[in-house]
Amino acid sequence: MELSQRLDLGGLELGGEGGEDKAPSSGDVFGRLAELVDTLGGSDITPTTRLDEAGLTSLDRIELAVRIEEEFAVRIDEHVYATHDTAGELARYIEEQQ
């Protein structure tokens, strides 16, 4: 069974209310990213929180990448994590890739 099949992604909201499909603003992307980290059992994060200090295990980071892809339609891998050290940098990367 693949990791994406084991994840319970049914609770994630993937679209806007009432069928609206607008691009999220900067604060929205970071806020949604922070919620994903919180859902995975990580600590509360700020834009300056280093990802390696967010309380996520290596398996959590993989799961976070899968959820980011589902939520934002942006592919994340270890190279992205390595070059975007903080949660704010990762949120900006996600925005740029949308």
NUVOFI-897799 format. One record per atom (N, C-alpha, C): atom name; residue in one letter; residue number from 1; x, y, z. Coordinates in pm, whole numbers, plus 50000, padded with zeros to 5 digits. Example, Ala and Ser with C-alpha at 12.3 -4.5 7.8 and 13.67 -1.06 7.14 Angstrom:
# residues 2
 atome residu num     X     Y     Z
     N      A   1 51319 49431 50780
    CA      A   1 51230 49550 50780
     C      A   1 51320 49670 50780
     N      S   2 51285 49775 50708
    CA      S   2 51367 49894 50714
     C      S   2 51290 50003 50787
//
This chain:
# residues 98
 atome residu num     X     Y     Z
     N      M   1 50085 49883 50000
    CA      M   1 50000 50000 50000
     C      M   1 50090 50123 50000
     N      E   2 50060 50219 49914
    CA      E   2 50138 50341 49905
     C      E   2 50105 50435 50019
     N      L   3 50202 50523 50052
    CA      L   3 50184 50619 50161
     C      L   3 50061 50704 50138
     N      S   4 50040 50750 50017
    CA      S   4 49925 50837 49991
     C      S   4 49793 50764 50012
     N      Q   5 49793 50633 49999
    CA      Q   5 49671 50556 50023
     C      Q   5 49646 50537 50172
     N      R   6 49754 50537 50253
    CA      R   6 49739 50520 50397
     C      R   6 49700 50650 50467
     N      L   7 49723 50762 50403
    CA      L   7 49691 50889 50465
     C      L   7 49542 50915 50460
     N      D   8 49491 50976 50564
    CA      D   8 49351 51017 50566
     C      D   8 49344 51161 50519
     N      L   9 49330 51180 50389
    CA      L   9 49327 51315 50333
     C      L   9 49185 51367 50317
     N      G  10 49088 51289 50361
    CA      G  10 48948 51329 50345
     C      G  10 48912 51454 50423
     N      G  11 48984 51485 50531
    CA      G  11 48953 51602 50612
     C      G  11 49009 51731 50557
     N      L  12 49093 51723 50456
    CA      L  12 49151 51845 50399
     C      L  12 49053 51911 50304
     N      E  13 49044 52043 50315
    CA      E  13 48960 52118 50222
     C      E  13 49045 52155 50102
     N      L  14 49008 52107 49984
    CA      L  14 49089 52129 49866
     C      L  14 49036 52238 49776
     N      G  15 48922 52291 49803
    CA      G  15 48867 52397 49719
     C      G  15 48807 52505 49802
     N      G  16 48772 52618 49738
    CA      G  16 48709 52727 49809
     C      G  16 48562 52699 49832
     N      E  17 48500 52780 49918
    CA      E  17 48358 52763 49943
     C      E  17 48278 52804 49821
     N      G  18 48167 52739 49801
    CA      G  18 48077 52776 49692
     C      G  18 48137 52760 49555
     N      G  19 48238 52676 49540
    CA      G  19 48297 52651 49409
     C      G  19 48398 52755 49369
     N      E  20 48428 52852 49454
    CA      E  20 48528 52952 49420
     C      E  20 48663 52884 49411
     N      D  21 48743 52925 49313
    CA      D  21 48876 52869 49296
     C      D  21 48973 52983 49281
     N      K  22 49005 53049 49393
    CA      K  22 49095 53162 49388
     C      K  22 49230 53121 49444
     N      A  23 49336 53187 49400
    CA      A  23 49469 53159 49450
     C      A  23 49480 53212 49593
     N      P  24 49540 53133 49682
    CA      P  24 49552 53178 49820
     C      P  24 49652 53292 49832
     N      S  25 49627 53383 49926
    CA      S  25 49720 53492 49949
     C      S  25 49837 53441 50031
     N      S  26 49939 53524 50047
    CA      S  26 50059 53486 50121
     C      S  26 50027 53434 50260
     N      G  27 49943 53506 50334
    CA      G  27 49906 53464 50468
     C      G  27 49829 53334 50467
     N      D  28 49744 53316 50365
    CA      D  28 49667 53193 50355
     C      D  28 49758 53072 50336
     N      V  29 49858 53084 50251
    CA      V  29 49949 52972 50225
     C      V  29 50023 52936 50353
     N      F  30 50079 53034 50421
    CA      F  30 50150 53003 50544
     C      F  30 50054 52946 50648
     N      G  31 49936 53004 50662
    CA      G  31 49838 52955 50759
     C      G  31 49798 52811 50732
     N      R  32 49776 52779 50605
    CA      R  32 49740 52642 50569
     C      R  32 49857 52546 50592
     N      L  33 49980 52593 50563
    CA      L  33 50099 52512 50589
     C      L  33 50113 52486 50740
     N      A  34 50092 52589 50820
    CA      A  34 50101 52574 50966
     C      A  34 49997 52474 51017
     N      E  35 49877 52476 50959
    CA      E  35 49773 52380 50998
     C      E  35 49816 52237 50963
     N      L  36 49878 52220 50847
    CA      L  36 49925 52087 50807
     C      L  36 50031 52036 50904
     N      V  37 50125 52123 50941
    CA      V  37 50229 52084 51036
     C      V  37 50166 52047 51170
     N      D  38 50069 52126 51214
    CA      D  38 50000 52099 51340
     C      D  38 49926 51965 51334
     N      T  39 49861 51937 51223
    CA      T  39 49787 51812 51204
     C      T  39 49880 51691 51216
     N      L  40 50003 51708 51173
    CA      L  40 50100 51598 51177
     C      L  40 50168 51584 51313
     N      G  41 50130 51668 51408
    CA      G  41 50187 51657 51541
     C      G  41 50309 51743 51563
     N      G  42 50336 51833 51469
    CA      G  42 50449 51923 51486
     C      G  42 50413 52037 51581
     N      S  43 50510 52116 51613
    CA      S  43 50488 52229 51703
     C      S  43 50424 52345 51626
     N      D  44 50375 52443 51702
    CA      D  44 50326 52565 51637
     C      D  44 50444 52631 51569
     N      I  45 50423 52675 51445
    CA      I  45 50534 52734 51371
     C      I  45 50506 52880 51340
     N      T  46 50613 52953 51319
    CA      T  46 50609 53090 51270
     C      T  46 50686 53092 51140
     N      P  47 50681 53200 51065
    CA      P  47 50758 53204 50940
     C      P  47 50908 53184 50959
     N      T  48 50960 53213 51079
    CA      T  48 51104 53196 51102
     C      T  48 51140 53062 51164
     N      T  49 51041 52975 51188
    CA      T  49 51069 52842 51244
     C      T  49 51144 52759 51141
     N      R  50 51258 52705 51182
    CA      R  50 51333 52615 51094
     C      R  50 51257 52484 51084
     N      L  51 51249 52429 50965
    CA      L  51 51173 52306 50944
     C      L  51 51230 52190 51023
     N      D  52 51361 52186 51041
    CA      D  52 51420 52077 51118
     C      D  52 51396 52093 51268
     N      E  53 51338 52204 51310
    CA      E  53 51306 52227 51451
     C      E  53 51155 52230 51475
     N      A  54 51077 52189 51376
    CA      A  54 50931 52196 51385
     C      A  54 50870 52075 51456
     N      G  55 50952 51982 51500
    CA      G  55 50902 51866 51572
     C      G  55 50848 51756 51482
     N      L  56 50891 51754 51356
    CA      L  56 50845 51652 51261
     C      L  56 50953 51546 51242
     N      T  57 50911 51420 51241
    CA      T  57 51002 51310 51211
     C      T  57 51025 51304 51061
     N      S  58 51117 51221 51019
    CA      S  58 51142 51207 50875
     C      S  58 51018 51154 50804
     N      L  59 50944 51064 50868
    CA      L  59 50819 51014 50809
     C      L  59 50715 51126 50802
     N      D  60 50710 51212 50904
    CA      D  60 50618 51326 50902
     C      D  60 50651 51420 50787
     N      R  61 50779 51439 50759
    CA      R  61 50819 51528 50649
     C      R  61 50772 51472 50515
     N      I  62 50779 51340 50500
    CA      I  62 50729 51278 50378
     C      I  62 50578 51297 50369
     N      E  63 50510 51273 50479
    CA      E  63 50365 51291 50482
     C      E  63 50328 51436 50455
     N      L  64 50405 51531 50510
    CA      L  64 50381 51672 50484
     C      L  64 50395 51702 50335
     N      A  65 50496 51645 50271
    CA      A  65 50515 51665 50128
     C      A  65 50395 51616 50048
     N      V  66 50342 51501 50086
    CA      V  66 50224 51446 50018
     C      V  66 50104 51539 50038
     N      R  67 50086 51586 50161
    CA      R  67 49972 51674 50190
     C      R  67 49986 51809 50122
     N      I  68 50109 51861 50112
    CA      I  68 50131 51987 50039
     C      I  68 50095 51968 49892
     N      E  69 50133 51854 49836
    CA      E  69 50099 51828 49696
     C      E  69 49948 51821 49678
     N      E  70 49878 51757 49771
    CA      E  70 49732 51748 49763
     C      E  70 49666 51884 49783
     N      E  71 49714 51960 49880
    CA      E  71 49653 52088 49918
     C      E  71 49683 52200 49817
     N      F  72 49808 52205 49771
    CA      F  72 49851 52318 49689
     C      F  72 49887 52280 49546
     N      A  73 49889 52151 49513
    CA      A  73 49929 52103 49381
     C      A  73 50073 52144 49350
     N      V  74 50159 52137 49452
    CA      V  74 50301 52170 49438
     C      V  74 50380 52050 49490
     N      R  75 50473 52003 49409
    CA      R  75 50554 51887 49446
     C      R  75 50669 51931 49536
     N      I  76 50686 51860 49648
    CA      I  76 50792 51888 49744
     C      I  76 50878 51763 49758
     N      D  77 51011 51781 49758
    CA      D  77 51101 51669 49783
     C      D  77 51210 51715 49880
     N      E  78 51304 51628 49910
    CA      E  78 51409 51662 50006
     C      E  78 51494 51779 49959
     N      H  79 51511 51795 49828
    CA      H  79 51588 51909 49776
     C      H  79 51519 52040 49814
     N      V  80 51387 52044 49804
    CA      V  80 51313 52165 49841
     C      V  80 51328 52191 49990
     N      Y  81 51314 52088 50072
    CA      Y  81 51333 52104 50216
     C      Y  81 51474 52155 50246
     N      A  82 51575 52104 50175
    CA      A  82 51714 52140 50201
     C      A  82 51744 52285 50163
     N      T  83 51677 52337 50063
    CA      T  83 51706 52473 50015
     C      T  83 51611 52577 50072
     N      H  84 51510 52536 50145
    CA      H  84 51414 52628 50208
     C      H  84 51406 52592 50356
     N      D  85 51496 52653 50434
    CA      D  85 51517 52615 50574
     C      D  85 51403 52648 50668
     N      T  86 51331 52756 50642
    CA      T  86 51227 52798 50736
     C      T  86 51087 52775 50678
     N      A  87 50989 52776 50766
    CA      A  87 50851 52758 50723
     C      A  87 50809 52871 50629
     N      G  88 50856 52992 50656
    CA      G  88 50823 53106 50569
     C      G  88 50880 53089 50429
     N      E  89 51004 53039 50421
    CA      E  89 51066 53015 50290
     C      E  89 50990 52907 50214
     N      L  90 50947 52803 50284
    CA      L  90 50870 52696 50220
     C      L  90 50736 52750 50171
     N      A  91 50670 52834 50250
    CA      A  91 50543 52894 50208
     C      A  91 50563 52980 50083
     N      R  92 50670 53059 50079
    CA      R  92 50699 53141 49960
     C      R  92 50725 53052 49837
     N      Y  93 50797 52942 49858
    CA      Y  93 50823 52849 49748
     C      Y  93 50691 52794 49693
     N      I  94 50601 52756 49783
    CA      I  94 50472 52702 49742
     C      I  94 50396 52807 49659
     N      E  95 50395 52932 49707
    CA      E  95 50328 53041 49635
     C      E  95 50385 53058 49495
     N      E  96 50518 53057 49485
    CA      E  96 50585 53076 49356
     C      E  96 50555 52965 49257
     N      Q  97 50534 52844 49308
    CA      Q  97 50511 52729 49221
     C      Q  97 50366 52712 49177
     N      Q  98 50276 52786 49239
    CA      Q  98 50134 52772 49203
     C      Q  98 50104 52845 49075
//
